[in-house]
Amino acid sequence: MSQRVRRILIALCAAVVAVVGTAGPGHAHGFASTVHADVSAHDPGRPHTTVELEYDLLVVSAADAAHDDALFRQGTAAFETGDARDRAAVLDAHADAVTGYVTDRFSLSSGGRPCTPRRHGGFTMSRRDGAPYAVLGLDWTCADGDAALEVRSTLFPDAERYVKGTKTIVTYAVDGLVGSAALDAAHPSFLIDQSWYQRFWEFFRLGAEHLLTGIDHILFLLALIVGSRTPREVVLAATTFTLAHSVTFLLAALGLVEVPASVVEPVIALSIAVVAGWHLWRLARHRDPAGEPAGRVGHFQLDRAGWTRLGVVFCFGLVHGLGFAGALGIEAAWSWTLLWSLLVFNLGIEAVQLAIVGLLFPALAVLRRRAPRAGRRATGLVAAGVAVMGLTWFAQRITGA
């Protein structure tokens, strides 16, 4: 084996190890949370916000910040009973502590001057993605009512160590401006009068970051890459995956399709194992060094097995789209602005997906051509590792471990 081929093999294996090594034990996205905030203003200088936060996370975070042991005990007990009225009653009984936690980390300002919040009514409960959410209404008074509103959110920061990577999805209808924005630790604030290209970049970045941090989606893509023999085959597989997840992503994010995460997440894990296992089966079936049927190396032919593989990829892609939608967590009413945000988010996903294919597949193709046995061994090892990871996640998500 030449030094160049050896370097390619080492680089490929190192990249796979680096990706797999970042995987969490059970949930590939980590323990993240999404906050939903709706901002509206009918009178200048008096905006209203409705903030929705995961109930159990809000209870432990607010209790910790206020050193309120009673809030923790009562809130935890209400969470276990599963009664929405009990949960709302606990929040109302500790309204000052809970509201103080939220308004210390979620704020509006106008003309550089902070707006003053006031709680609007009592707490209510809702459900998002199968989890109970607390709903808090806030009325704000802004001294400079004519200036553009700035929204800032640092809710549930990583430093609290309860979750990691909290996103705040903001929808707004203020002074004739309607739109959405995504806030996180790296980009905690935005002006409601931002330009269209600033909104484009926010959702494009959010989509790209989601795929980069979604290790399960990356491993599924990696299984497609190592299991594809020609550029045309990997393009067909990646395109099939893209079309499938784009359809269900848009339908689910627009609220037209709803599947619980308890179903989606295990199936995503299973999809990783199945697609990786497919390549291992094909390697075992064809014994030549490149893992190809004799006489068919170097050209493409989509036989019955190839069509079946694309069908499997398409079906699993539909489920991955539900996972993408659950991560974004937008459940606003239909609007063209919302559709635009969703499409841009999806573009961010596709950009990273194309970059991964463009980097890994050419290196793998060079390895297969220059050292067929090494290429067969490398793809087999990668597929085996990915399959084991997928089966492990599947078992953990089924059992709730």
Phi, psi and omega in degrees: 000130182289161179299323182294315179296320180299318180296320179297316180298315180296317181296319180296312180296322179296321179296318179295316179300319180296320180292310182295326182293341179273359186288139173283166186291322186230323182242116189293338179271000183076179179271085182255168178219153177236126175260142179242129181228130176247127182243128177222157179210115177259334177241136179302132177080004181226067178286160176234141176233146170241119185247129177244128185225148177302127188299306186296324178291320179297319181297309184291324181291314180294320179296320179294316182294324183265359185053045184252092181295327180295319178300317180296312183295311183292320180294320178294318179297318179293326177295321181291325181289332179079012181267120183296324180293321178296319180296315179296323180295321178297316180296320178295323180293335179239039188299321182295317181294316183291314180296321179297320178299315183293311185287342173288339186239353176229123187213159172241147173219158182220123183063029180082001181250132183294142174273154183261125182268154173215132182296137181250101180074190181268177177284146171232174182238150173218180176227137176222129178053038177080001183247146176286134179240141173269139182246123181237123175266137181227130170261139184239146173242120183247126183296320181256082186290342182272346182277161180293143178279139171247130179254134180227136179220125172233034182293143178049060181291160179302329184298336178286341174068018175268320176222172179224132175080046179293136173247144171245115178267117183252128169247144186215151172218094187225125175052042179081356178264127181233133180180191180223157176211155180238124181247146175211187184298325180282335181224078189278353185215162174202154176267135183291342176268021181297156183282167182297323182287335174291319176295321177302311183296321181301312183282329174297314178298318181298318178296316179297316180294325181295317179292321180295326181264353178269085188298330180292320178293323179294318179294324175298315178296321178297320177297323176295320183293310183291336180271001180258135187264335183227161176303322181295323181292318180290326177294316178299316181295314181294322179294318178299315178299316181298311181299316183294310184288335178293321181297306184287331176300311181293317181297317181289319181293331178274002176081012181273340177226137180222119177231130184296148180298333179295341175264316186296311187297316176297322181293324176299316178297318179296324180299323178298313182294320183293313182293321176293319179295329177302316180293320178297320177297319180292323176297319180291330183284323183250120191263358179289161189303325184274355181078021181247152172297141182303137177083000182241004178292134173095352173222165191252136175214119182269095181274190182300320179296323179295317177295320179298318179300316179296323177297319178296316179299318181297314181298316179290328176299323176301319181289321177299325177299323176296324177294320177298317182295320178297326180290323180287317171072025176274128176227042180276167177294155181303137171199157178293329177295318178297315179300319178300315180298318180295317180296321179292319175304316180294324176298321177298319176299313184294324180299315179291321179300314179296322179296319180295315178297316182295332180274316188276318186295318178299320178297319179293322179295319178297317180297316180297323183284319185275329181217081185305318181295318178295321178297318177298316181295317182295313181294326177295317179295317179297313181298320179296316179297318179294319180297317179297318179298316179298317179294323177297312178299319181301312180297318181294320183285329176291318183274349182077019181289000000 
